[in-house]
Amino acid sequence: MKKVLEVKNISKIYKMYQNNFDRLKEVFGKKSYHKEFIANRDISFELYEGETLGIIGVNGAGKSTILKMIAGVITPSSGEIIRHGRVTALLELGTGFNPQMSGYDNIYLNGTLIGMSRDEVDSNINNIIEFSELGDYINEPIKTYSSGMSMRLAFSIAIFSQPQILIVDEALSVGDAHFGAKCTRALKERKEQNMSIIYVSHDLNSLKLLCDRVILLNHGEVAKSGTPEEVINSYNFLISKLNDSEDKMSIKDLSKNSFGTFDVEIIDVSIKGEKSKSDVISSGEKSCISIKVKALKNINDMTIGILIRDKFGQDIFGTNTYHQNIDINFDNEKNYICTFDMPLNIGVGNYSITVAIHSNDTHLENCSHWLDNACSFEIAGCVGSVFTGVCRLEPEIEFRNI
């Protein structure tokens, strides 16, 4: 595969001064007055033609810094970045726009800043305006735009600049769901046309949907690189670890992404259809997910939750005892079973079940055990009316004269 980007041992170190006078004293003297802040340390990766690379990490992990260096906004302290083609970046909203000028005039301004020629802008301006769906607002000053409108215009210009590499940093999180879905479709279409994408988002489902590979950054370094599912599993452990003040979190089985404090441990997870008596279930068939757990200490006010994912790793459905207002308390050295009974009104295909035990509504707080891919099942055939898509909503349909 053709390389379009090579990032080789990139580091970015900022000098932090208490005040400007210390900066001046250091320039003319021999004594150092600064502290070093390492935003990125020794990062290396490659990007290939037609590939979508995701970058995730908690706030402050160094994501924006590495993107700015790739885009050429800032220079690295050490290392080398080799770009094979035009790079267009959607970083901070409003970058490259003049707030006093109209949206129309800003298309030319922003297009020029990202490397488009006048002829390229001329030939694409109608497509840019149409894609942005701004209508008559295109003739209004940018200062009158909402953040969502600015994102629409910035994304529209970027997508029609025909870059070899497009960098998208959380831009799709601003604005309405309709335009976000439209942007996602446009990215997938450009990817099929061999455009390479670097995509940063806290929306884990969109990362699974768009990305071929994901890099996890932690404290400015690459903590893990691999498939979206593998890396997102590591990210889940990382964010759970951040809330572990007693440093009790550990990984028990890396292959299954089994981690937690193990104050309460998941022993077994299974699913069975009411009629099939197996894990091959018809859509609409009432089924039971059984979770066996063992408590290793007395612990109260806990939550047991399930998450059903499809074969692409997309989250299909999730719920837990906290959301269902069910109290869960454990006694030391006792075994328990928790069951979730429900009709599986989901489409034909293969699915997996992830189970977690934690406090409150998410695994971010006091995660006793998170077990990814705890078991799997297949939906084959259908009970009742046939449908298409992921889920059956069972509408009541009425047809009458008016």
C-alpha positions, 0 to 999 in steps of 0.5 A: 500500500502507498504511504501518504504520511510518515511520522517518525519519532516526533516529540513536542516540548514546551518551555513553561515560564512563570512570567515573561521576565523569566523568559527574558532573563533566560535569553540573556543569562546562563541560568534556566528559568523554565520547566519543560512540558512534554506534550508528545514523546517519540511518536511514530506511525504511518498512514496509507492511501485510503486508510482512516486512522483514529486517534483517541485519548483522555483530555490532555493526552496530546491528540491536538498537538500531534494533529497540529504538527501533522497539519504544519501549524506548529513544528516538532521539537524533534523527529520528522514528518513526511507528507505525500500530498495535500493535508487539510485539517479541521481543527479548532472551529473558526480557524481560517475564517474572517468573522467580518467577511461573509461566508461566501468570501470566506470560502475563498479565504479559507480555501486559499489558506488550505492550499486551493487555487482560485480556479479550484475554489471557482469550480467547487464553490456551488458544491460547497454552498450546496453541501453546507446547506447554509442557504441565504446565510452564505452571504451573511458575516461569519460573526453571525454564525452559530458554531454548528453553521461554522462547522458546516462551512468549514467541513464543506470547504475541506471535503471539496479541497480534494486533500490526500489527507484530511484531519478531522478533530472533533468537528462532527460533534458540533451541530445537528445529527442530520449534518453529522450523518451527512458528513460521515457519509461524505467521509466514507465516500472519499475514503472509497476514492482513496482519500486518507483520514485522521479522525479524532473523536470521543464518539467511540461508535463513530471510531468503530464505524469509520476507522481501519486502525486506532492509536491510543495516546496517554501522557503524550505517548502511544499506549496502544495501536491496533484495530478499533475494538482492541484499542477502544477496549484498552481506552475503557480500562484507561478511563476506569483506571483514572477514577481508581483512587486506591490503585486497585484496578488490574487486567485479568485477561488481556485477550478478553479485555477483562479488568477491574478491582475484582471485589465482585467477579463475573464468573459466567455469562450465557444467553438462551432463547425461550424456544430455541434453548440455545444461543441461536435465537430468532428475532423477536424471541424472548431470551434470557441473559444470565450473569453469574457473579461472586462477591469477594467482599461486602459491597453495596449500591452496585450496578450490573449492566449489559451491552449488546454489540453487532459483528462490527463492534457497534453498540446496539443496546445497553442497560443496567440495574441502575437505570432500571432502579434495581438495588444490588448489594453483595455479601462477602464470599457469596454467589449470585445470578442476575438475569435480563429477560427480554424479546430480542427485537434485532436484525439477523446476524452475529452479536456479542455481550459485554457485562460490567459491574460498577457503581452508579450509571457507568463503569467510570466509577468503582469498576469491579469487573468489566468483561468484554465479549463475555458471550456471543449469540446468533439471530437467525430467522424471525418471529412475527412480521419481517423487517429490515435494519437493526431493530424492530420497532413494531409500529401500529399502522392505520390507513383510512379515508380523510 
